Amino acid sequence: MNIVRVDREAMRRNYQAIKAHVGREVEVMAVIKADGYGHGMVEMALTLQGAGVRHFGIATVEQGIALRQAGIKGQLVILLGGRAEEISTMQSHSLEPVIFDSDQFAEFSAVAGQLPGRLAVHLKIDCGMGRLGFKPEEAFAWSEKIKASAGLKLVGVMSHFPSADGDLDLTRHQNEIFGRCVETVRASGASIKAHIANSAATLRGKEFCWDMVRPGLALYGCYPSPDPLWQRTPLVPVMSVVSTIVQVEDAPADKGISYGHIDRTRRPSRLAVLPIGYADGFSRSLSAGVGKVLIRGRRAPIIGRVCMNVTVVDVTDIPEACRGDEVIILGRQGNEQISADEIAGWMGTISYEVLCLLGNNMKRQYIN
């Protein structure tokens, strides 16, 4: 009854638009963690690999194993580093962890040193994100320690921007700090790829792109913010979410609707029942007139609470609505569209969460 439609061609077009924006000299690492932001990690990786992507950002070793088993080649970077007991698996599947902590380095170095070959790693510097990473002034020292380690091989230096979607001055300042780190590491003769740009920094301009960029959200067709700046790179939403009306009934004025009767009909009404709720990733925060859906190309407001598997919408102004009609939760119908950004605004969150909630809780259907 509820389907997440994932458009492979839209994903390919978004990658091609990003690649055209950054230029041939800059490589693209497609971030596909969180099961491809709800779009399906393996399917998205196969689609992108077919379009020319050779670098993927993931969160865990388990994700890397699944991708290798699905036939994904190239570079798989574990952004959360992984655990020391997983190093043998990392080596056997050619996974590249990120090193961001002294204790982590000691564990990885000790274990990797007992195994044949060297484990490729990326050194993470905290240039202002305030999360994972070594201090900028420590970049050279830690790069030397990694190079001196018997079991590790330094192949990348990276960082992450906290405010590339809003604060340009701060982003430029942090980019300068990162640049100095890259210079000191390369001055020692290290051959590394430098990468710091997320979707927002990638779309902002080439000054942030370095050797490789790490777009996530943009690949899935969403912009970092409503700023028209981003529109210079044309993106197409990859995900749409579809449900179906299972019942339409007439209701008198002042009828209480759903749990708690937090909402009542304000007039004689026609109500449509949808088989979707918070168990499907359709948030309870969309209850009582906050959220809307599309039916026959028009908007229908939610009335009452969003339940576990059921939501009621008011179709009084869509008199032709009937059982079996397609309902758009996310996406376009006729001349109307409900975007992930709009749903995020209703929920008081961000489009990333909307995509993950909806995409990871319903059956997916791949098209194109």
C-alpha positions, 0 to 999 in steps of 0.5 A: 500500500505504501511505496518508496519510489527511487528514481535511478535516472534522477540519481545519475543526473544529480551525479553528472550535474555535480561532476560537471560543477566540480570539474574533471580534475576533482573526484567525487566520493558518494556518501551512501551511509544510512542505507543510502539516506533511505534510498537503498545503499546497494542499489544507489552504489550500483547506479552510481558505479555505473555512472562512473563513481569510484569512491564511496563514503560509508559508516561501518565495516558491515556496510563495506562487506555488503557493498563488496558482495554486491560487486562494488569496486573502488574505494570504500571509506569508513567514515566512523573508523570501525573497531580494531577487531575488524581490521583483518576484515577491512584488509580482506575487503579493501576498506579504508578507515578514518583515523581520528583519535590517538587511542584508535591509532594505537590499536589500529597500528598494533593490530595491522602491524601483525597482518600482511600488507598495509591498511590504507587509512585517512587522517581526520583533522578537526578544523572546527566541526568540534567532533572527531579529529586531531587538532590542526597543529598535530596534523604533521605529527600524526601523518608521520606516525601513520607513515612510520607504522608498520601496518598502516598506509596514509592515503588521505587527509580530511576534515568536515565543515559545520556551517557550509550551508550558511556561514561563508566566512567561517567556512573559508576560515576553516578551509584555510586551516585545512589547507595549511594542514594539507601543505604540511603533510604533503611537504613531507612527501606524502601522496594523499588525497585531500577532501573536506567538502560536503554537499553545501561546500561542493555546491558553493565553489571550487575553492573548497573542492580540493582533490575530492568532494563528499556529496551526500544530500545533493546526490539525492536531489535536495539542496542544503538550504533554500538559498537560490545560490544552490540552484546553479547546479540543477538537482532532481529529487530521487525519492517519492513516497506514495500511499493509497486511500483505503476509505472515504467517509462523510463526517458531521461538523464537530466530530472528534478524529483519531486518538485523543480527539485533539482535532475535530471537524469544523464543518460537514466533511469528507475524510480519507483514511490512509494506511500510513503512520509513524511506524512507516516513518511518517512522523507523529509531529505532522498531526492535526493540520501540520502536514499535508498530502497530495490527492488528485493534484491538490493538497489535503491537510492531516486531521487528528493524530498520525497513528502507528499505521493510519492517518486521516486527511480532510478531502472535503475540497477534493469531492472526487477523491475515492478509495484506491486513489494514489496519495503522494506523501513526498513528491509531485502530482500534477502541478503540486509538489511536496518536497523533503524540505517542506516536510522537514519544515513542518516537522522542525527538522532537516531533509536528511531526517525526512529521507531516512525516516521515510526511506528506511521504513517502507518497501522500495521500488526502483524505477528507470 
